[in-house]
Amino acid sequence: MMKAAQIYKYSKEIKVSVNDVPVPEPQNGEVLIRVKAAAVNPLDILQISGSVRLIQNYKMPLTLGNECSGIIEKVGNGVNGFSVGDKVYTRLPLDKIGAFAEYVAVDSKAIAKMPLNYDFITAAAIPLAGLTAYQALVEELEAESGKALLITGASGGFGQIAVPVAKDMGLRIFVTGNARSQEKFLKMGVDRYIDYRKENYCEVLSGIDYVIDTLGAGEFVHALSVLRRGGRLLSLRTAPNKSFAKKNGF
């Protein structure tokens, strides 16, 4: 048996139980990971509250947790490239989450070996934000070198990964965030860091090619005001609806 953090029903309140459950057996193509560290994300809150159940509805009780790092304990049939004892990290497939447990069985296609200079805590914090940053910049925005990118509310985990990725892509980077994160982001190479308590970005920026919003629908009007005509806005929190489009003449 193992310990696992579970919910029995969706709720706007965080009601999580730590229960004794059987250790999963890796199926064909899966590995069993002994979890060393797991990361907590806004997605976990959405899953607890049921906010994403129209997209991904789960059977209860549900073991929570979307990303983790650990050591491979067992290897199922049909797995290539991984062995018992390998240090790995993973963003679990949406239909089979469960990182908040002592062990988790994962499709081997969803894991990667940890870089040699990573510790387990650092590695656990990378997969979800890292994949989100890659998908946002490469797949959704199709960002091109030399163009200008604004990330609103960049002080969190997403911004800390998205900025180095964007920098490597040759983008000019503008971010908003809190005062305590300013020095760290300037060292990362952002072109301008805007402390939201001292400046309003929509008053000092214009002609931005791409905006990544981490704050929500309340920022859309401000974000659109700095976006050039033909630019792209991607939100990690919500999507504008038909009435919003009509109101703004889109």
C-alpha positions as a printed NumPy array, in Angstrom:
array([[  0.   ,   0.   ,   0.   ],
       [  0.988,   3.651,  -0.422],
       [ -0.193,   7.119,   0.615],
       [ -2.048,   9.235,  -1.943],
       [ -3.751,  12.655,  -1.817],
       [ -7.297,  12.237,  -3.146],
       [-10.657,  13.942,  -3.538],
       [-14.034,  12.182,  -3.44 ],
       [-15.999,  14.862,  -5.284],
       [-15.507,  18.19 ,  -7.011],
       [-15.715,  21.163,  -4.657],
       [-14.843,  24.853,  -4.671],
       [-13.307,  24.239,  -1.255],
       [-10.069,  22.294,  -1.015],
       [-11.094,  19.035,   0.637],
       [ -8.232,  16.601,   0.115],
       [ -7.738,  13.338,   2.004],
       [ -4.51 ,  11.376,   2.365],
       [ -5.523,   7.749,   1.93 ],
       [ -3.937,   4.31 ,   1.802],
       [ -4.309,   2.88 ,  -1.707],
       [ -2.698,  -0.007,  -3.596],
       [  0.604,   0.657,  -5.367],
       [ -0.211,   0.688,  -9.106],
       [  1.179,  -2.002, -11.364],
       [  2.759,  -0.67 , -14.572],
       [  0.825,  -1.777, -17.647],
       [  2.185,  -2.376, -21.124],
       [  4.297,   0.625, -22.126],
       [  4.339,   2.085, -18.605],
       [  6.927,   2.52 , -15.858],
       [  6.373,   2.707, -12.111],
       [  7.966,   5.802, -10.58 ],
       [  8.78 ,   6.197,  -6.897],
       [  7.861,   9.855,  -6.467],
       [ 10.544,  12.048,  -4.906],
       [  8.915,  15.461,  -5.537],
       [  5.654,  16.718,  -7.011],
       [  4.683,  20.254,  -8.013],
       [  1.454,  22.141,  -7.269],
       [ -0.13 ,  24.221, -10.035],
       [ -3.261,  26.285, -10.741],
       [ -4.425,  23.286, -12.794],
       [ -4.741,  21.281,  -9.577],
       [ -7.253,  23.816,  -8.25 ],
       [ -9.23 ,  23.635, -11.503],
       [ -9.361,  19.855, -11.176],
       [-10.397,  19.976,  -7.511],
       [-13.206,  22.438,  -8.261],
       [-14.375,  20.589, -11.378],
       [-13.795,  23.643, -13.552],
       [-12.305,  21.49 , -16.317],
       [-14.665,  18.515, -16.053],
       [-16.327,  19.313, -19.395],
       [-12.907,  18.704, -20.96 ],
       [-11.632,  16.029, -18.585],
       [-14.047,  14.385, -16.153],
       [-12.515,  11.958, -13.649],
       [-13.731,   8.91 , -11.765],
       [-13.736,   9.316,  -7.998],
       [-11.85 ,   9.026,  -5.762],
       [ -9.257,  10.926,  -7.788],
       [ -5.559,  10.971,  -6.914],
       [ -4.374,  14.503,  -7.636],
       [ -1.113,  15.799,  -9.103],
       [ -0.001,  16.535, -12.661],
       [  3.802,  16.538, -12.57 ],
       [  6.559,  14.945, -10.555],
       [ 10.087,  13.628, -10.519],
       [ 11.361,  10.381,  -9.134],
       [ 13.138,   7.073,  -9.673],
       [ 11.916,   4.232, -11.873],
       [ 11.004,   1.262,  -9.678],
       [  9.554,  -1.108, -12.295],
       [  9.444,  -1.237, -16.083],
       [  6.435,  -2.668, -17.917],
       [  6.459,  -4.654, -21.125],
       [  7.16 ,  -2.77 , -24.333],
       [  9.22 ,  -0.001, -22.713],
       [ 12.438,   1.01 , -24.446],
       [ 15.121,   3.466, -23.353],
       [ 14.392,   3.384, -19.624],
       [ 15.628,   1.115, -16.832],
       [ 15.043,   0.562, -13.126],
       [ 16.953,   3.219, -11.193],
       [ 16.692,   5.96 , -13.829],
       [ 15.942,   9.426, -12.47 ],
       [ 13.061,  10.861, -14.494],
       [ 10.512,  13.643, -14.575],
       [  7.069,  13.808, -16.133],
       [  3.945,  15.752, -16.892],
       [  1.359,  13.013, -16.45 ],
       [ -1.167,  12.421, -19.266],
       [ -4.436,  14.239, -18.484],
       [ -6.456,  11.041, -18.468],
       [ -4.196,   9.422, -15.866],
       [ -2.915,  11.946, -13.325],
       [ -1.839,  11.061,  -9.783],
       [  1.515,  12.614,  -8.897],
       [  0.491,  13.351,  -5.281],
       [  1.309,   9.813,  -4.204],
       [  4.284,   7.711,  -3.192],
       [  4.206,   5.865,  -6.533],
       [  2.678,   6.541,  -9.945],
       [  2.461,   4.43 , -13.113],
       [  3.176,   6.516, -16.219],
       [  3.247,   5.926, -19.964],
       [  6.94 ,   5.87 , -20.871],
       [  6.224,   8.289, -23.743],
       [  5.367,  10.94 , -21.126],
       [  8.64 ,  10.779, -19.169],
       [ 12.166,  12.059, -19.702],
       [ 15.443,  11.475, -17.925],
       [ 16.468,  14.245, -15.558],
       [ 19.459,  16.354, -16.625],
       [ 22.478,  15.491, -14.495],
       [ 22.638,  18.877, -12.725],
       [ 18.975,  18.868, -11.586],
       [ 17.694,  17.96 ,  -8.161],
       [ 14.277,  16.32 ,  -7.78 ],
       [ 12.488,  19.47 ,  -6.602],
       [ 13.733,  21.555,  -9.523],
       [ 12.878,  18.828, -12.009],
       [  9.354,  18.409, -10.658],
       [  8.624,  22.095, -11.226],
       [  9.534,  22.06 , -14.922],
       [  7.275,  19.79 , -17.032],
       [  3.895,  21.544, -16.916],
       [  5.196,  25.11 , -17.128],
       [  7.861,  24.108, -19.641],
       [  5.441,  22.395, -21.99 ],
       [  2.982,  25.281, -21.625],
       [  5.707,  27.776, -22.533],
       [  6.757,  25.738, -25.565],
       [  3.195,  25.264, -26.8  ],
       [  2.36 ,  28.933, -26.221],
       [  5.371,  30.367, -28.034],
       [  5.988,  27.795, -30.759],
       [  2.662,  26.151, -31.516],
       [  0.028,  28.776, -30.682],
       [  1.708,  32.157, -31.2  ],
       [  4.166,  30.86 , -33.803],
       [  6.528,  33.542, -32.473],
       [  9.265,  34.812, -34.779],
       [ 12.725,  36.05 , -33.843],
       [ 13.036,  39.817, -33.43 ],
       [  9.363,  40.322, -32.561],
       [  8.109,  41.801, -29.267],
       [  6.503,  39.636, -26.569],
       [  4.659,  40.793, -23.443],
       [  3.948,  38.381, -20.591],
       [  1.543,  39.778, -17.999],
       [  1.93 ,  38.479, -14.458],
       [  5.248,  36.842, -15.257],
       [  6.473,  36.522, -11.648],
       [  5.137,  32.975, -11.275],
       [  6.5  ,  29.642, -12.415],
       [  5.32 ,  30.013, -16.006],
       [  7.17 ,  33.296, -16.547],
       [ 10.403,  31.938, -15.112],
       [ 10.439,  29.217, -17.768],
       [  8.812,  31.135, -20.64 ],
       [ 11.354,  33.977, -20.531],
       [ 14.449,  31.788, -21.15 ],
       [ 12.585,  29.955, -23.935],
       [ 11.544,  33.249, -25.538],
       [ 15.065,  34.619, -25.132],
       [ 16.486,  31.579, -26.908],
       [ 13.996,  32.175, -29.725],
       [ 15.358,  35.71 , -30.218],
       [ 12.302,  37.614, -29.015],
       [ 12.284,  41.054, -27.4  ],
       [ 10.687,  40.435, -24.015],
       [  8.585,  42.697, -21.817],
       [  7.1  ,  41.396, -18.58 ],
       [  4.975,  42.639, -15.704],
       [  5.322,  41.365, -12.172],
       [  6.044,  42.195,  -8.548],
       [  9.009,  44.175,  -7.268],
       [ 10.791,  41.245,  -5.614],
       [ 11.134,  39.396,  -8.934],
       [ 12.535,  42.314, -10.93 ],
       [ 16.256,  41.653, -10.449],
       [ 15.87 ,  37.955, -11.262],
       [ 14.083,  38.657, -14.556],
       [ 16.508,  41.38 , -15.578],
       [ 19.333,  38.862, -15.116],
       [ 17.406,  36.519, -17.431],
       [ 17.683,  39.19 , -20.108],
       [ 14.204,  40.734, -20.362],
       [ 14.224,  44.011, -22.276],
       [ 11.937,  45.705, -19.775],
       [ 10.482,  44.701, -16.416],
       [  7.352,  46.596, -15.393],
       [  6.503,  46.634, -11.691],
       [  2.713,  46.602, -11.839],
       [  2.434,  48.626,  -8.626],
       [  4.473,  51.483, -10.072],
       [  3.557,  51.451, -13.767],
       [  0.623,  50.454, -15.942],
       [  1.98 ,  48.555, -18.92 ],
       [ -0.82 ,  49.726, -21.205],
       [  0.409,  53.302, -20.701],
       [  4.056,  52.629, -21.559],
       [  3.951,  49.899, -24.23 ],
       [  2.577,  49.76 , -27.772],
       [  3.073,  47.818, -30.988],
       [  3.533,  44.48 , -29.209],
       [  3.46 ,  41.457, -31.533],
       [  2.498,  38.793, -28.996],
       [  0.878,  38.877, -25.554],
       [  0.685,  35.939, -23.153],
       [ -1.862,  36.645, -20.416],
       [ -1.585,  34.786, -17.115],
       [ -4.088,  36.98 , -15.242],
       [ -7.505,  36.462, -16.848],
       [-10.308,  38.162, -18.756],
       [-10.034,  41.361, -16.738],
       [ -6.747,  42.101, -18.516],
       [ -7.972,  41.592, -22.096],
       [ -8.876,  45.227, -22.74 ],
       [ -5.477,  46.403, -21.466],
       [ -3.587,  43.694, -23.353],
       [ -5.388,  44.466, -26.599],
       [ -4.536,  48.151, -26.265],
       [ -0.791,  47.416, -26.561],
       [ -1.128,  44.754, -29.263],
       [ -0.336,  45.791, -32.827],
       [ -2.935,  45.191, -35.507],
       [ -2.565,  41.549, -36.551],
       [ -0.797,  40.643, -33.315],
       [ -1.772,  37.63 , -31.236],
       [ -3.067,  37.333, -27.681],
       [ -2.931,  34.008, -25.844],
       [ -4.498,  33.589, -22.405],
       [ -3.577,  30.807, -20.006],
       [ -6.608,  31.548, -17.848],
       [ -9.701,  32.135, -19.971],
       [-11.009,  32.855, -23.45 ],
       [-12.953,  35.857, -24.802],
       [-16.531,  35.004, -25.786],
       [-18.865,  36.154, -28.587],
       [-20.194,  39.143, -26.644],
       [-16.63 ,  40.342, -26.012],
       [-15.885,  40.128, -29.726],
       [-19.05 ,  42.056, -30.636],
       [-18.35 ,  44.746, -28.042],
       [-14.852,  45.322, -29.452],
       [-15.824,  45.064, -33.114],
       [-13.794,  41.945, -33.876]])
